[in-house]
Amino acid sequence: MVENTNETVLATRTVNYIEKLAGTHPGYRRAHAKGVLFQATFTPTGKASHYTKAAHLTRNEVSAIVRFSNSSPNPATADALAAVKGMSVQFQLPEGDIHSLVGITLPIFVTKSPQTFFDMLKTITSFKEGKPDFKEMVKLFATYPESRAAFQMIRKLKHTKSYAKGRYYAVHAFYLINEEGERTPVKFEWEPELGVETFTVKELATLPPDYLEAELAQRLKTEEVRFRLHIVIGEEHDPTDDPTKEWPKERTRIDAGVLSIHAKEMIKDDTFIFDPTILPTGIECSDDEILPFRKDAYAVSYERRRKGQ
């Protein structure tokens, strides 16, 4: 049961409006509806131990669940119609703790305010296809200038040739806490060991609707897929409450470990919640308002899909 507060009311209204735009698809998530899940393992390098006491970032290998997705709320949307792809990872820590990183192929989010996100949905009717219309963008930029950078990136974003060849950003800032209690602002990024590779527009037109799932399933029959977890160290004045702004490219980056996807079979039971606010010792949420909003919206979505709605 989702607690009825002002925040959860807004989350419920947002989920309702997504359903109005994209239709109701029983049993599916209300965003990034189309996805595939695999078992994986994460092996830390130990290089993050100066910044955090989180066990999975400092010591032993842990199991993980990985979900790749496209951004559309409609599970029937062809992969080529949704430029933004997602990679969510749930680390499964000892004693039942979990840590979820929710990543997309953009380094920033479309807004810093839950209310603005809801208001924007009412502007972008083409959201249901996963790729907003240009005319709607002009109207959006005039009303919500903070969204300009993200949507300009979306318009220029090239489609990845494989889920295994995308770079994924957890767009929100967090704090790492070390043994001395020191707090360091950070962001997380997944870098594919295979490198980043994208399609041309001409190549994209020839692809089947589910090419990403098919390509990854075939690839995993013969090889592991690996991503490096990079932790970006924030400095003074780097915003921790505004996911619409990138941090400077020259920030220090730590190679925190490698995620290895080695399962040859997909996980069929897609009942996981990748809530980025459920955190283990050694990691804390920042003051980004979108983080608790995600928690509430995910809870609403989960309750509905759990009931087959």
C-alpha positions as CSV (number, residue, x, y, z in Angstrom):
1,M,0.0,0.0,0.0
2,V,1.3,3.4,-1.0
3,E,1.1,6.0,1.8
4,N,-1.2,8.9,0.9
5,T,0.9,12.1,1.2
6,N,1.2,15.2,-0.9
7,E,4.3,13.6,-2.6
8,T,2.6,10.3,-3.3
9,V,-0.5,12.1,-4.6
10,L,1.7,13.9,-7.2
11,A,3.4,10.6,-8.0
12,T,0.0,8.9,-8.5
13,R,-1.3,11.8,-10.7
14,T,1.9,11.4,-12.8
15,V,1.5,7.7,-13.3
16,N,-2.2,8.3,-14.2
17,Y,-1.2,10.8,-16.8
18,I,1.4,8.5,-18.3
19,E,-1.3,5.9,-18.7
20,K,-3.5,8.5,-20.3
21,L,-0.8,9.2,-22.9
22,A,0.5,5.8,-23.5
23,G,-2.4,3.5,-22.6
24,T,-2.6,0.9,-19.8
25,H,-0.5,-2.2,-20.3
26,P,-1.3,-4.7,-17.5
27,G,1.7,-6.1,-15.7
28,Y,4.2,-3.6,-17.2
29,R,6.1,-0.7,-15.8
30,R,4.8,2.7,-16.5
31,A,8.1,3.9,-17.9
32,H,10.8,1.8,-19.6
33,A,8.1,-0.8,-20.0
34,K,10.0,-2.9,-22.5
35,G,13.1,-4.6,-21.0
36,V,15.2,-7.7,-20.4
37,L,16.8,-8.9,-17.2
38,F,20.0,-10.9,-16.5
39,Q,22.0,-12.2,-13.6
40,A,25.4,-10.7,-13.1
41,T,28.2,-10.3,-10.7
42,F,30.0,-7.2,-9.5
43,T,33.7,-7.3,-8.5
44,P,35.0,-4.1,-6.8
45,T,38.5,-2.9,-7.4
46,G,38.7,-1.4,-3.8
47,K,39.7,2.0,-5.2
48,A,36.5,3.5,-3.7
49,S,37.4,2.4,-0.1
50,H,38.9,5.9,0.6
51,Y,35.4,7.4,0.0
52,T,32.9,4.8,1.2
53,K,32.4,1.9,3.6
54,A,29.8,0.3,1.3
55,A,30.7,-3.4,1.2
56,H,30.0,-4.0,-2.5
57,L,32.2,-1.0,-3.5
58,T,35.2,-1.9,-1.3
59,R,35.5,-5.7,-0.6
60,N,33.9,-8.8,-1.9
61,E,32.2,-9.8,-5.2
62,V,28.4,-9.6,-5.0
63,S,25.5,-10.9,-7.2
64,A,23.5,-8.4,-9.2
65,I,20.4,-8.1,-11.4
66,V,20.6,-6.1,-14.6
67,R,17.7,-4.7,-16.5
68,F,18.1,-3.1,-20.0
69,S,15.2,-1.2,-21.4
70,N,14.1,1.4,-23.9
71,S,12.4,4.5,-22.5
72,S,8.9,4.2,-23.9
73,P,6.0,3.5,-21.5
74,N,4.5,1.3,-24.2
75,P,6.0,-2.2,-24.3
76,A,5.2,-2.6,-28.0
77,T,7.3,0.4,-29.0
78,A,10.1,-0.7,-31.5
79,D,13.6,-0.2,-30.2
80,A,14.4,2.2,-33.0
81,L,11.6,4.6,-31.9
82,A,13.0,5.2,-28.4
83,A,16.4,6.8,-28.5
84,V,17.0,6.8,-24.8
85,K,18.0,3.4,-23.4
86,G,18.2,2.3,-19.7
87,M,20.4,0.1,-17.6
88,S,19.3,-0.6,-14.0
89,V,21.5,-2.6,-11.7
90,Q,20.5,-4.0,-8.4
91,F,23.4,-5.1,-6.2
92,Q,22.4,-7.9,-3.9
93,L,24.5,-7.4,-0.7
94,P,25.0,-9.7,2.3
95,E,22.3,-9.9,4.9
96,G,19.6,-9.0,2.4
97,D,20.6,-5.4,1.7
98,I,20.3,-4.0,-1.8
99,H,21.6,-1.0,-3.8
100,S,20.0,0.0,-7.1
101,L,21.6,2.3,-9.7
102,V,19.2,3.5,-12.4
103,G,21.0,4.6,-15.5
104,I,20.1,6.0,-18.9
105,T,22.1,6.9,-22.0
106,L,21.8,10.7,-21.2
107,P,24.0,12.3,-18.5
108,I,21.2,14.6,-17.3
109,F,17.5,14.5,-16.5
110,V,14.7,16.7,-18.0
111,T,13.8,18.6,-14.8
112,K,14.8,19.1,-11.2
113,S,11.2,19.4,-9.9
114,P,8.6,16.7,-9.6
115,Q,5.8,19.2,-10.1
116,T,7.5,20.5,-13.3
117,F,7.9,16.9,-14.5
118,F,4.1,16.4,-14.2
119,D,3.4,19.7,-15.9
120,M,5.7,18.8,-18.7
121,L,3.9,15.6,-19.4
122,K,0.8,17.5,-20.1
123,T,2.7,19.5,-22.7
124,I,4.4,16.5,-24.5
125,T,1.7,14.4,-25.9
126,S,4.2,12.6,-28.2
127,F,5.9,11.2,-25.0
128,K,4.0,8.0,-25.6
129,E,6.3,7.2,-28.5
130,G,9.4,7.8,-26.5
131,K,10.6,10.6,-28.8
132,P,9.0,14.1,-28.4
133,D,7.9,16.1,-31.4
134,F,10.0,19.1,-32.4
135,K,7.0,21.6,-32.3
136,E,6.1,20.4,-28.8
137,M,9.7,21.0,-27.8
138,V,9.6,24.6,-28.8
139,K,6.6,25.1,-26.6
140,L,8.2,23.2,-23.8
141,F,11.5,25.2,-23.9
142,A,9.6,28.5,-23.6
143,T,7.7,27.3,-20.6
144,Y,10.4,25.1,-18.9
145,P,13.8,26.4,-20.0
146,E,15.6,24.0,-17.6
147,S,14.6,21.1,-19.8
148,R,16.3,22.5,-22.9
149,A,19.7,20.8,-22.5
150,A,18.2,17.3,-22.0
151,F,15.8,17.5,-24.9
152,Q,18.4,18.9,-27.2
153,M,20.6,15.8,-26.3
154,I,17.6,13.5,-26.9
155,R,17.1,15.0,-30.4
156,K,20.8,14.4,-31.3
157,L,21.1,11.0,-29.5
158,K,22.2,8.2,-31.7
159,H,20.8,4.7,-31.2
160,T,23.2,2.2,-29.7
161,K,24.0,-1.0,-31.7
162,S,23.7,-3.1,-28.6
163,Y,22.7,-2.8,-25.0
164,A,26.3,-3.9,-24.4
165,K,27.7,-0.9,-26.3
166,G,25.9,1.9,-24.5
167,R,27.2,4.3,-21.8
168,Y,24.8,4.7,-19.0
169,Y,24.6,7.5,-16.5
170,A,22.9,7.5,-13.0
171,V,21.9,11.1,-13.5
172,H,21.4,11.9,-9.8
173,A,24.1,12.8,-7.2
174,F,24.6,10.8,-4.1
175,Y,27.0,11.0,-1.1
176,L,29.6,8.4,-0.2
177,I,30.3,8.0,3.5
178,N,33.7,6.6,4.6
179,E,34.8,5.0,8.0
180,E,35.6,8.5,9.3
181,G,32.2,9.8,8.5
182,E,33.4,12.0,5.7
183,R,30.8,12.7,3.0
184,T,31.8,13.0,-0.7
185,P,29.3,14.0,-3.5
186,V,29.5,11.6,-6.4
187,K,27.8,10.5,-9.6
188,F,27.9,7.0,-11.1
189,E,28.5,6.0,-14.7
190,W,28.7,2.6,-16.5
191,E,31.3,2.4,-19.2
192,P,31.0,-0.6,-21.6
193,E,34.2,-2.6,-22.1
194,L,33.2,-3.2,-25.7
195,G,33.1,0.6,-26.3
196,V,30.3,2.8,-27.5
197,E,28.9,2.0,-31.0
198,T,25.8,3.5,-32.6
199,F,23.8,3.2,-35.8
200,T,23.5,5.6,-38.7
201,V,19.9,6.7,-39.6
202,K,20.1,4.5,-42.7
203,E,21.0,1.5,-40.7
204,L,18.3,2.2,-38.2
205,A,15.6,2.0,-40.8
206,T,16.3,-1.7,-41.5
207,L,16.2,-3.0,-38.0
208,P,13.6,-5.4,-36.5
209,P,11.5,-4.0,-33.7
210,D,13.2,-6.0,-30.9
211,Y,16.7,-5.9,-32.2
212,L,18.3,-5.0,-28.9
213,E,16.9,-7.9,-27.0
214,A,17.8,-10.4,-29.8
215,E,21.3,-9.1,-30.2
216,L,22.1,-9.2,-26.5
217,A,20.7,-12.7,-26.1
218,Q,22.7,-14.0,-29.0
219,R,25.9,-12.2,-27.7
220,L,25.6,-13.8,-24.3
221,K,25.6,-17.3,-25.7
222,T,29.2,-16.9,-26.6
223,E,30.7,-14.2,-24.3
224,E,30.4,-12.2,-21.1
225,V,29.3,-8.6,-21.3
226,R,31.2,-6.3,-18.9
227,F,30.8,-2.7,-17.7
228,R,33.2,-0.6,-15.6
229,L,31.6,1.3,-12.8
230,H,33.1,4.8,-12.7
231,I,32.5,7.0,-9.7
232,V,32.7,10.8,-10.5
233,I,34.0,12.8,-7.5
234,G,32.1,16.1,-7.1
235,E,33.8,19.3,-6.0
236,E,32.6,22.4,-4.2
237,H,29.7,24.2,-6.1
238,D,28.9,21.1,-8.2
239,P,25.1,20.9,-7.9
240,T,23.8,17.9,-6.0
241,D,20.1,19.0,-6.2
242,D,19.8,19.6,-9.9
243,P,20.0,16.6,-12.3
244,T,19.5,18.9,-15.3
245,K,23.1,20.1,-15.0
246,E,26.2,18.2,-15.9
247,W,29.3,18.3,-13.7
248,P,32.6,19.4,-15.4
249,K,34.2,16.7,-17.6
250,E,37.5,17.1,-15.8
251,R,36.3,15.8,-12.5
252,T,38.2,12.9,-10.9
253,R,36.9,9.5,-11.8
254,I,37.5,6.3,-9.9
255,D,37.3,2.8,-11.5
256,A,35.2,1.2,-8.8
257,G,34.8,-2.2,-10.2
258,V,33.5,-4.4,-13.1
259,L,30.0,-5.7,-13.7
260,S,30.0,-9.1,-15.5
261,I,26.9,-10.3,-17.2
262,H,27.4,-14.0,-17.9
263,A,24.0,-15.6,-17.8
264,K,22.9,-17.2,-21.1
265,E,19.2,-17.1,-20.1
266,M,17.1,-14.0,-19.4
267,I,15.2,-13.7,-16.1
268,K,11.6,-14.1,-16.9
269,D,10.1,-12.8,-13.7
270,D,10.3,-9.0,-14.0
271,T,9.0,-8.2,-10.5
272,F,12.0,-6.2,-9.2
273,I,11.8,-2.6,-8.1
274,F,15.0,-0.6,-8.9
275,D,14.4,2.1,-6.2
276,P,17.5,4.3,-6.1
277,T,16.7,5.6,-2.6
278,I,17.1,2.3,-0.9
279,L,20.8,2.5,0.1
280,P,23.2,0.4,2.1
281,T,25.6,1.8,4.8
282,G,28.2,4.0,3.1
283,I,25.9,5.7,0.6
284,E,23.3,8.4,1.1
285,C,20.8,10.3,-1.1
286,S,21.5,13.9,-2.1
287,D,19.0,16.7,-1.8
288,D,17.8,16.0,-5.3
289,E,13.9,16.2,-5.2
290,I,13.5,13.8,-8.1
291,L,15.0,10.9,-6.0
292,P,12.1,10.6,-3.5
293,F,9.6,11.3,-6.4
294,R,11.1,8.3,-8.2
295,K,10.6,6.2,-5.1
296,D,6.9,7.2,-4.9
297,A,6.2,6.8,-8.6
298,Y,7.9,3.4,-8.7
299,A,5.8,2.2,-5.7
300,V,2.6,3.3,-7.5
301,S,3.7,1.5,-10.7
302,Y,4.7,-1.6,-8.8
303,E,1.4,-1.9,-7.0
304,R,-0.5,-1.7,-10.3
305,R,1.6,-4.2,-12.2
306,R,1.6,-6.5,-9.2
307,K,-2.2,-6.6,-9.4
308,G,-2.1,-7.1,-13.1
309,Q,-3.3,-3.6,-13.9
